[in-house]
Amino acid sequence: MKTHQIEIQKFKAASNSSTHGTMSFKVDALVTARQPVEGIEPSSLITMTEANARVLMALLKTQLAEFDSRKAKSRR
């Protein structure tokens, strides 16, 4: 398994697909290979500034609200 260090530089856009139940985020990111730490399962690492984390939270809330608005009231 390849592992990466992913540093989010900027969030540009967000969208979702109600038919597939997925969210997509358009970002500028710096991606570099990362050596796995011995004794810990290999995994990629995403880092971002506090400001970008706040933008991500706002985008997630907006996209989740769009998912919820498409559901029938009886399914909420």
Backbone bond lengths (Angstrom), bond angles and torsions (degrees), N, CA, C in turn:
res aa  C-N    CA-C-N  psi(-1)  N-CA   C-N-CA  omega(-1)  CA-C   N-CA-C  phi
1 M - - - 1.440 - - 1.526 108.95 -
2 K 1.323 116.54 132.17 1.461 120.33 176.35 1.526 108.84 -84.97
3 T 1.316 115.73 141.25 1.459 120.07 176.77 1.519 109.20 -119.12
4 H 1.326 116.32 149.63 1.452 121.43 -174.98 1.526 111.44 -136.67
5 Q 1.288 115.06 154.04 1.464 123.77 168.75 1.526 104.68 -101.40
6 I 1.328 117.94 118.63 1.463 122.24 -177.67 1.523 107.78 -116.76
7 E 1.320 116.19 114.61 1.460 121.09 -179.99 1.528 108.08 -108.12
8 I 1.329 115.83 114.18 1.454 121.17 179.58 1.524 108.92 -74.18
9 Q 1.318 116.72 122.77 1.458 122.11 178.16 1.527 111.16 -92.29
10 K 1.353 115.86 -42.80 1.464 119.84 -176.42 1.525 109.84 -161.07
11 F 1.327 116.81 136.95 1.457 121.65 171.14 1.520 107.58 -88.85
12 K 1.341 117.27 131.15 1.455 121.22 -177.09 1.524 112.38 -107.27
13 A 1.322 117.76 -38.20 1.461 120.21 -177.09 1.519 109.98 -162.52
14 A 1.321 114.70 161.91 1.459 120.90 175.56 1.520 108.30 -140.45
15 S 1.319 115.84 147.35 1.460 120.91 176.30 1.520 107.84 -152.31
16 N 1.330 114.98 163.49 1.455 118.03 176.57 1.511 110.23 -137.58
17 S 1.309 114.70 162.44 1.450 122.43 179.56 1.519 107.74 -121.82
18 S 1.315 116.54 110.07 1.463 119.55 -179.09 1.525 111.45 -69.27
19 T 1.331 117.10 -26.24 1.459 119.33 -179.02 1.523 111.88 -74.99
20 H 1.321 117.42 -30.87 1.456 120.41 -179.82 1.526 112.56 -106.62
21 G 1.330 117.79 -9.91 1.459 121.37 -179.94 1.513 112.72 66.01
22 T 1.326 117.82 35.73 1.462 121.16 -179.61 1.520 111.19 -121.79
23 M 1.326 116.15 154.56 1.457 122.88 174.28 1.520 108.00 -115.10
24 S 1.325 115.56 143.98 1.466 121.12 176.91 1.516 108.76 -124.53
25 F 1.331 115.85 138.30 1.452 121.93 178.11 1.518 108.88 -123.31
26 K 1.316 116.28 129.76 1.457 121.69 176.20 1.529 106.30 -93.95
27 V 1.328 116.70 122.00 1.466 120.65 -174.90 1.524 110.94 -136.44
28 D 1.326 114.39 155.98 1.458 120.95 163.85 1.522 104.70 -96.83
29 A 1.324 116.90 126.94 1.461 119.67 -176.85 1.523 110.32 -144.51
30 L 1.318 114.80 149.70 1.452 122.47 173.38 1.526 106.28 -101.69
31 V 1.332 116.39 119.24 1.463 121.12 -176.95 1.525 108.57 -117.60
32 T 1.328 116.23 123.84 1.460 121.42 178.06 1.526 109.51 -131.61
33 A 1.320 115.41 151.87 1.462 120.00 177.14 1.524 109.22 -64.86
34 R 1.326 116.31 147.49 1.464 121.86 -178.27 1.523 108.46 -132.08
35 Q 1.308 115.76 132.92 1.463 119.71 176.80 1.532 109.36 -77.39
36 P 1.330 117.93 131.92 1.462 119.50 177.93 1.525 110.83 -64.30
37 V 1.314 117.00 145.35 1.459 122.10 177.49 1.519 107.68 -83.61
38 E 1.333 116.42 129.49 1.456 120.53 -177.92 1.519 110.63 -63.23
39 G 1.317 116.54 135.81 1.452 121.46 179.24 1.523 113.54 90.34
40 I 1.332 116.46 -8.59 1.466 120.96 177.97 1.517 106.62 -121.55
41 E 1.335 116.50 137.61 1.461 118.04 -179.01 1.519 110.46 -59.35
42 P 1.324 117.68 143.28 1.466 120.23 -178.34 1.521 111.08 -64.21
43 S 1.303 115.96 133.68 1.456 120.46 175.18 1.522 109.60 -155.04
44 S 1.320 115.21 154.77 1.460 120.52 177.19 1.524 108.40 -83.36
45 L 1.315 116.38 158.13 1.453 122.41 -176.47 1.525 109.06 -124.24
46 I 1.341 117.12 127.67 1.463 122.17 176.63 1.522 107.81 -107.61
47 T 1.333 116.28 127.80 1.456 120.57 177.16 1.526 109.05 -124.14
48 M 1.344 114.83 150.21 1.464 120.31 177.95 1.521 109.08 -158.22
49 T 1.314 115.36 161.46 1.458 120.57 177.74 1.529 109.38 -74.43
50 E 1.317 115.79 166.46 1.470 120.23 176.15 1.526 109.94 -60.26
51 A 1.315 117.44 -41.14 1.468 120.91 179.87 1.527 110.83 -60.78
52 N 1.336 117.08 -43.95 1.459 120.07 178.63 1.527 111.42 -67.87
53 A 1.328 117.89 -34.21 1.465 120.85 176.61 1.529 110.03 -63.78
54 R 1.331 116.63 -38.74 1.474 120.24 177.68 1.533 111.12 -67.42
55 V 1.329 117.21 -38.55 1.468 120.55 175.72 1.526 109.74 -63.34
56 L 1.327 117.37 -43.82 1.463 121.29 178.63 1.528 110.41 -59.41
57 M 1.326 117.56 -43.89 1.461 120.98 179.61 1.531 110.60 -60.84
58 A 1.329 117.18 -44.01 1.465 120.68 179.27 1.528 111.26 -64.54
59 L 1.336 116.95 -42.41 1.470 120.43 178.26 1.528 111.01 -63.65
60 L 1.328 117.29 -41.75 1.467 120.55 178.74 1.525 111.00 -62.19
61 K 1.328 117.33 -44.84 1.463 120.67 179.30 1.526 110.64 -59.88
62 T 1.322 116.96 -43.40 1.463 121.16 -179.92 1.522 111.01 -63.66
63 Q 1.338 116.87 -46.41 1.458 120.43 -177.98 1.528 111.20 -66.97
64 L 1.327 117.92 -38.62 1.469 120.54 177.88 1.525 110.65 -65.97
65 A 1.330 117.47 -37.85 1.463 120.55 177.02 1.523 110.26 -62.91
66 E 1.338 117.93 -37.44 1.468 120.76 177.20 1.527 111.19 -65.23
67 F 1.340 117.33 -41.03 1.465 120.26 175.82 1.526 109.69 -58.89
68 D 1.332 116.04 -48.22 1.468 120.80 -176.77 1.521 111.68 -64.26
69 S 1.332 118.25 -35.38 1.462 120.35 -178.26 1.527 111.65 -68.74
70 R 1.312 118.16 -21.95 1.468 121.62 -179.76 1.518 112.75 -86.39
71 K 1.342 116.82 -15.58 1.464 120.05 -179.63 1.519 109.55 -80.64
72 A 1.311 115.11 149.61 1.459 119.76 173.67 1.522 109.04 -65.41
73 K 1.311 117.30 145.83 1.461 120.92 -177.19 1.521 111.82 -56.72
74 S 1.328 117.84 -32.11 1.458 121.17 -179.47 1.519 112.99 -70.76
75 R 1.342 118.25 -16.00 1.470 121.98 -178.70 1.511 112.36 -96.61
76 R 1.336 119.23 -1.72 1.474 121.48 -178.32 1.497 111.34 -82.30
